[in-house]
Amino acid sequence: MANIDDLLEKFNNYLNSVLEYDDSNQHKVIDSMKYSLYSGGKRIRPILNLITFLEFSEDDMEKILPFSVAIEMIHTYSLIHDDLPAMDNDDFRRQKPTNHKVYSEGIAILAGDGLLNMSMEILIKYIDSITDPDDLKRAIRAMKYLYNSSGVNGMIGGQTIDIDYDLSQYTEDICEDMYKLKTAALIKASVITAAIVAGVDADGISKLSKFGESIGIAYQLEDDLLDGENDPESGEVNMLLFKDRDEIKDEVYNLTNSAFEAIDDMEFKVNLLKKFSLKLINRSV
């Protein structure tokens, strides 16, 4: 029976194995990449990826671990770039100095670029080793889905909305659109890439897509609740500009119900997906 601690250990061991470098002349950018990868992240997306795979497949986890690591690298690069002075201009993340405060803005930019590039290197290396034609097709489909979800029609698109709109221009719909792209897209991709690799059929993918997006938006709304009442003078945007806390709690509840209803008739092998998702969206309780 799989448990979260075991999955986290497997993930970290695999991550460590792909980050073994000699002390090269470019070690500073590698140190910078490691700094953010090992700065206390909760590994939510890769764990969600691993759990989804295990719910639908009994195959070796080596089929999904490259995707889990790639997802975490994409997420981490986005945080490094988000913190830069040109974007959110943050000095701290997870109670530690942000990457550019430790390694300089230039190195932080390169570290983010390096993580995005390495995520592709890892997946391409894995895909190149696949011999089974069906596994190969599924892996390519999953890789395509991941990078579509993290690109301009996904995570990067959401980041663009975040920095491009003035506070006065925001509406509730624009804020929700930002949440769907900036946060929910990669969370949904964590679910869908695993489902594709596991061989879930089109109907199941559709149900899991609804599940993943609903959980992703609910997760971001939980962040809003945890951040507390928003200060309009700060320039920060979240749903508390448009709804009170009780309304947001109701929306989280409704999104959770919609997510679980979408996958209600699916059969699971380890029964961890719903339990783990509930932990993600009940953090403010």
QUIFENNOR-V290888 format. One record per residue. N is the residue number from 1. RES is the residue in one small letter. PHI is phi in radians with two decimals (none if undefined). OMEGA is omega in radians with two decimals (NA if undefined). NEAR is the number of other ideal C-beta (glycine too) atoms within 8 Angstrom. Layout:
# QUIFENNOR-V290888
N_RES_PHI_OMEGA_NEAR / N_RES_PHI_OMEGA_NEAR
This chain:
# QUIFENNOR-V290888
1_m_none_-3.12_3 / 2_a_-1.24_2.99_8 / 3_n_-2.38_-3.00_6 / 4_i_-1.08_-3.12_8 / 5_d_-1.08_3.12_6 / 6_d_-1.12_3.13_8 / 7_l_-1.13_3.14_12 / 8_l_-1.12_3.10_10 / 9_e_-1.13_3.11_8 / 10_k_-1.07_3.14_11 / 11_f_-1.09_-3.09_16 / 12_n_-1.12_3.09_9 / 13_n_-1.10_3.13_8 / 14_y_-1.18_3.11_12 / 15_l_-1.05_3.12_11 / 16_n_-1.04_-3.07_8 / 17_s_-1.20_-3.13_7 / 18_v_-1.63_-3.14_9 / 19_l_-2.01_3.10_10 / 20_e_-1.56_-3.11_5 / 21_y_-2.18_2.98_7 / 22_d_-1.32_3.13_3 / 23_d_-1.38_-3.08_4 / 24_s_-1.52_-3.14_7 / 25_n_-1.12_-3.14_3 / 26_q_-1.71_-3.03_6 / 27_h_-1.08_-3.07_9 / 28_k_-1.11_3.13_8 / 29_v_-1.22_3.09_11 / 30_i_-1.19_3.06_12 / 31_d_-1.04_3.13_9 / 32_s_-1.12_3.10_16 / 33_m_-1.08_3.14_14 / 34_k_-1.13_-3.13_9 / 35_y_-0.95_-3.12_12 / 36_s_-1.38_3.11_13 / 37_l_-1.14_-3.08_13 / 38_y_-1.99_-3.07_6 / 39_s_-1.73_3.05_9 / 40_g_1.77_3.10_7 / 41_g_-1.11_-3.06_9 / 42_k_-1.44_3.12_4 / 43_r_1.05_-3.08_10 / 44_i_-1.06_-3.05_9 / 45_r_-1.19_3.10_13 / 46_p_-1.14_3.10_13 / 47_i_-1.16_3.07_14 / 48_l_-1.07_3.10_15 / 49_n_-1.10_-3.14_16 / 50_l_-1.15_-3.14_16 / 51_i_-1.08_-3.13_15 / 52_t_-1.05_3.11_15 / 53_f_-1.04_-3.09_15 / 54_l_-1.18_3.11_12 / 55_e_-1.18_-3.01_13 / 56_f_-2.17_-3.09_13 / 57_s_-2.51_3.02_12 / 58_e_-1.89_3.13_3 / 59_d_-1.28_3.14_6 / 60_d_-1.07_-3.13_4 / 61_m_-1.18_3.07_10 / 62_e_-1.06_3.10_6 / 63_k_-1.27_-3.04_11 / 64_i_-1.96_-3.09_14 / 65_l_-1.00_3.08_12 / 66_p_-1.04_3.10_12 / 67_f_-1.24_3.12_15 / 68_s_-1.05_3.13_15 / 69_v_-1.18_3.11_15 / 70_a_-1.06_3.13_13 / 71_i_-1.08_3.13_17 / 72_e_-1.17_3.09_15 / 73_m_-1.17_3.09_14 / 74_i_-1.10_3.12_15 / 75_h_-1.05_-3.09_11 / 76_t_-1.18_3.11_13 / 77_y_-1.08_-3.12_15 / 78_s_-1.15_3.11_13 / 79_l_-1.23_3.11_10 / 80_i_-1.02_-3.12_16 / 81_h_-1.23_3.09_12 / 82_d_-1.01_-3.05_10 / 83_d_-1.35_-3.06_14 / 84_l_-1.10_3.12_13 / 85_p_-0.95_-3.14_6 / 86_a_-1.26_-3.13_4 / 87_m_-2.02_-3.09_10 / 88_d_-1.53_3.09_7 / 89_n_0.99_-3.14_8 / 90_d_-1.71_3.13_8 / 91_d_-1.63_-3.08_6 / 92_f_-2.36_2.99_8 / 93_r_-2.52_-3.11_8 / 94_r_0.97_3.10_7 / 95_q_1.12_3.09_4 / 96_k_-2.22_3.07_8 / 97_p_-1.01_3.13_6 / 98_t_-1.16_-2.99_13 / 99_n_-0.97_-3.07_13 / 100_h_-1.23_3.08_14 / 101_k_-1.31_3.14_6 / 102_v_-1.63_-2.96_8 / 103_y_-1.99_-3.10_11 / 104_s_1.62_-3.11_6 / 105_e_-1.10_-3.10_8 / 106_g_-1.07_3.14_6 / 107_i_-1.15_3.12_13 / 108_a_-1.10_3.09_17 / 109_i_-1.06_3.14_11 / 110_l_-1.16_3.11_10 / 111_a_-1.12_3.07_17 / 112_g_-1.10_3.08_12 / 113_d_-1.02_-3.11_9 / 114_g_-1.11_3.13_13 / 115_l_-1.17_3.11_16 / 116_l_-1.10_-3.13_11 / 117_n_-1.14_-3.12_8 / 118_m_-1.14_3.10_11 / 119_s_-1.03_3.10_14 / 120_m_-1.27_3.12_10 / 121_e_-1.00_-3.12_8 / 122_i_-1.10_-3.12_13 / 123_l_-1.21_3.13_14 / 124_i_-1.14_3.09_8 / 125_k_-1.07_3.13_9 / 126_y_-1.14_-3.10_10 / 127_i_-1.09_3.13_11 / 128_d_-1.11_-3.10_6 / 129_s_-1.61_-3.07_6 / 130_i_-1.31_3.14_9 / 131_t_-1.85_-3.14_5 / 132_d_-1.34_-3.07_6 / 133_p_-1.04_-3.13_5 / 134_d_-1.20_3.08_7 / 135_d_-1.07_-3.14_10 / 136_l_-1.11_3.13_11 / 137_k_-1.08_-3.12_8 / 138_r_-1.14_-3.13_11 / 139_a_-1.12_3.11_14 / 140_i_-1.14_3.08_9 / 141_r_-1.04_-3.12_9 / 142_a_-1.15_3.11_14 / 143_m_-1.10_3.10_12 / 144_k_-1.06_-3.14_8 / 145_y_-1.11_-3.11_12 / 146_l_-1.06_-3.06_15 / 147_y_-1.38_2.95_9 / 148_n_-1.14_-3.10_9 / 149_s_-1.25_-3.12_13 / 150_s_-1.75_-3.10_13 / 151_g_-1.65_-3.03_10 / 152_v_-1.20_3.06_6 / 153_n_-1.71_3.11_6 / 154_g_-2.47_-3.02_14 / 155_m_-1.01_-3.13_14 / 156_i_-1.12_3.06_9 / 157_g_-1.05_3.10_12 / 158_g_-1.13_3.08_16 / 159_q_-1.12_3.12_13 / 160_t_-1.11_3.09_9 / 161_i_-1.03_-3.08_13 / 162_d_-1.03_-3.06_10 / 163_i_-1.72_-3.01_8 / 164_d_-1.58_-3.08_5 / 165_y_-1.65_2.97_10 / 166_d_-1.28_-3.13_5 / 167_l_-0.95_-3.10_8 / 168_s_-1.21_-3.10_4 / 169_q_-1.51_-3.04_7 / 170_y_-1.20_2.95_10 / 171_t_-2.18_3.10_7 / 172_e_-1.06_-3.13_8 / 173_d_-1.15_3.13_6 / 174_i_-1.15_3.12_11 / 175_c_-1.09_3.13_14 / 176_e_-1.15_3.10_10 / 177_d_-1.09_3.09_10 / 178_m_-1.05_-3.14_12 / 179_y_-1.09_-3.13_15 / 180_k_-1.07_-3.08_13 / 181_l_-1.52_-3.01_14 / 182_k_-1.24_-3.06_14 / 183_t_-1.91_-2.99_13 / 184_a_-1.20_-3.07_16 / 185_a_-1.06_-3.11_15 / 186_l_-1.34_3.06_17 / 187_i_-1.16_3.09_15 / 188_k_-1.09_3.12_14 / 189_a_-1.10_3.09_15 / 190_s_-1.07_3.11_15 / 191_v_-1.33_-2.99_16 / 192_i_-1.23_3.12_15 / 193_t_-1.05_3.12_15 / 194_a_-1.15_3.14_18 / 195_a_-1.12_3.11_14 / 196_i_-1.11_-3.13_13 / 197_v_-1.07_-3.13_14 / 198_a_-1.34_3.09_13 / 199_g_1.51_3.10_9 / 200_v_-1.14_-3.08_9 / 201_d_-1.33_-3.03_6 / 202_a_-1.05_3.12_5 / 203_d_-1.10_3.10_6 / 204_g_-1.14_3.10_11 / 205_i_-1.07_3.13_12 / 206_s_-1.08_3.13_8 / 207_k_-1.15_-3.14_11 / 208_l_-1.22_3.07_16 / 209_s_-1.13_3.07_11 / 210_k_-1.08_3.11_11 / 211_f_-1.03_-3.06_13 / 212_g_-1.10_3.14_16 / 213_e_-1.17_3.14_11 / 214_s_-1.10_3.11_13 / 215_i_-1.13_-3.14_18 / 216_g_-1.11_3.11_16 / 217_i_-1.19_3.12_14 / 218_a_-1.06_3.12_15 / 219_y_-1.07_3.14_14 / 220_q_-1.17_3.09_12 / 221_l_-1.13_3.05_14 / 222_e_-1.09_3.07_14 / 223_d_-1.04_3.11_9 / 224_d_-1.04_3.14_12 / 225_l_-1.13_-3.14_12 / 226_l_-1.22_3.13_8 / 227_d_-1.26_3.13_8 / 228_g_1.44_-3.11_5 / 229_e_-1.08_-3.10_5 / 230_n_-1.41_3.07_12 / 231_d_-1.66_-3.10_6 / 232_p_-1.02_-3.12_6 / 233_e_-1.36_-3.05_4 / 234_s_-1.38_-3.07_6 / 235_g_1.47_3.10_5 / 236_e_-1.35_-3.13_6 / 237_v_-2.11_2.92_11 / 238_n_-2.67_-2.99_10 / 239_m_-1.21_3.08_13 / 240_l_-1.19_3.01_12 / 241_l_-1.24_-3.00_9 / 242_f_-2.10_-3.11_7 / 243_k_-2.41_3.05_8 / 244_d_-1.49_-3.03_6 / 245_r_-1.06_-3.13_8 / 246_d_-1.14_3.11_6 / 247_e_-1.14_3.12_8 / 248_i_-1.19_3.08_14 / 249_k_-1.04_3.09_10 / 250_d_-1.11_-3.14_8 / 251_e_-1.18_3.07_12 / 252_v_-1.04_3.12_13 / 253_y_-1.07_-3.13_8 / 254_n_-1.16_3.11_8 / 255_l_-1.12_3.11_14 / 256_t_-1.09_3.11_14 / 257_n_-1.06_3.13_8 / 258_s_-1.09_3.14_10 / 259_a_-1.09_-3.09_15 / 260_f_-1.26_3.08_10 / 261_e_-1.13_-3.11_7 / 262_a_-1.09_-3.08_11 / 263_i_-1.98_-3.01_12 / 264_d_-1.05_-3.07_6 / 265_d_-1.69_3.12_3 / 266_m_-1.52_3.12_8 / 267_e_-1.69_-3.10_3 / 268_f_-2.05_-3.08_9 / 269_k_-1.61_-3.07_9 / 270_v_-2.08_3.08_9 / 271_n_0.94_3.08_8 / 272_l_-1.91_-2.98_12 / 273_l_-1.09_-3.14_12 / 274_k_-1.17_-3.11_9 / 275_k_-1.10_-3.14_8 / 276_f_-1.15_-3.14_12 / 277_s_-1.11_3.11_12 / 278_l_-1.08_3.10_9 / 279_k_-1.11_-3.12_8 / 280_l_-1.17_-3.01_12 / 281_i_-1.87_3.05_13 / 282_n_-2.12_-3.06_8 / 283_r_-1.30_-3.10_8 / 284_s_-1.61_-3.09_7 / 285_v_-1.30_NA_3
